[in-house]
Structures are given as structure tokens and as C-alpha cells.
Amino acid sequence: MFGSVRQLVRLSPAVTTVSTGVRSHLSTSARRMGGGHGWSYRTTPYPCDPINAKVGTAIMTFTWWWIFHGIFTEPAHIFPFWDNYPDPEQWTDKQLGIPADDE
């Protein structure tokens, strides 16, 4: 049984070379939709396009404006010491829409 497995293992590189014409190697440094700059491992990365930098800055500026605007105009949503909510234990059955028990 193991003899046939050894033969298949020995034939597998030849089979892949014959069927595809190129011998495949295990490689992690191939370019794959990375913008054409390649990869940068332990080096300074390539600078991004100026339009991408401006769009990213605009989106982050709007995001932080939205967060701080919400904090400054409605701080009760974030800080717990503005407790203006009614106590639900003080509500009556009529306010909650529960019918009376007249049985």
C-alpha cells in the first residue's frame, strides 16, 4: 500500500509540470492586486495616491466632527450623571397599557 503512495508522491511534480507547463512553487511574495508596488516587508511602505490620502482625511474629519458634535450637543447620551429618564417602577398599569384585573 505504501509503495503505491510513494510512487504517486514521486510522480506528482512531474504531473504538475506536464499538465500546466510550469512547476508551481510555494511562494508568498507574488504580486496579487497590491497596486503594482509589490510588497514591503521591513521596509518603508510606498506612499499612497494623493487622492486616496485626501479622501481618507475628509472621511476621518467628518467622522470625528460627528462624534464631537454629538458629545457637545447631547452629552446626556454619553455621560451618566444626566439621568432625566423616568423610573419604570413608578409607572401605573394604565400608563403601560395593561388592562385591569376585574375578575
N, C-alpha and C positions, 0 to 999 in steps of 0.2 A: 504494500500500500504506500509506504513512504518513498519507495523508489519512483513511483509514477509522479508523486508530488515534486520530487527533486528534478525530474525531467521537465515538468511544467515551469518550475522556477527558472531553470536554465534557459528555457525557450522564451520566456516572457519578454526579455529585452529585444530579442531578435524579432519576435512577432510585432511588437510595437514599432520597431524601426521599419519593418517591411510594410506594415499597414498604413502608417502615416507618412513615412519618408523622413521623419525627424525623430531623433531619440529624445524622449521627454526627460527633463531633469527636475528635481525638486528645488525650486528657486523662489525666493520671496522678494527678489529685487526687480521683478519685471514691472514695466510701466503699465498701470491699469487705471485709466481715466483720472489721472492725477494732475491734469492741467499741462502736461508736456514738460514739466520741470524736473521730473524724476523724483526721487525720494531724498530726504536729508536726515541722515541718522548721525547724531553727534556733531552736526554742523549747523551753521546759521541757516534757517529756512529761507526760501526765496520770498521776496516781498510779494504781497498780493496786488491785484489790479487796483488802481486808484478809485475806480467807480465802486468796487466792492467795499473798499475802506470807507468811502463817503456814505454809502447806503447803510453799512453796519453802524457807523457813528450816528446817522439820523435815526435809525430804529432804536438804538440804545438811549439816545437823548429823549425820544418820545416816551420810551418805557419808564425811564427814571422820572420824567416830568409827571407822568400819570401816577406813579407811586407817591411821590412827594405832594402832588396836588391833592390826592386822596387823604394823605395824613394831615395836611394843614387845614383842609376844609371840613373834614369829617373825622376828627380824632376819636370820637366815641366808638367807632368801629374797631379800633386797634387797642386803645388803652382801656383797662378795665375799671378805672375809677369813675367813669361817667356811666353810672348804672341807672338809666332812665326807663328801664323796662319794667312793666308791672309784674307783681308776684303772682304766678299762676295759681297758687294755693288759695288766694283770696277771691278768685272768680266764682260766680254762682253757677248753678246748673242752667239757669235761664240764659246767662251770657254765653255759655258754651253750647247752647242748643240742645241740651239733654232734656227729654220730656219728663214730666213729673211722675212719681211713683204713686198713683191713685188706686192701686189695687188693694 
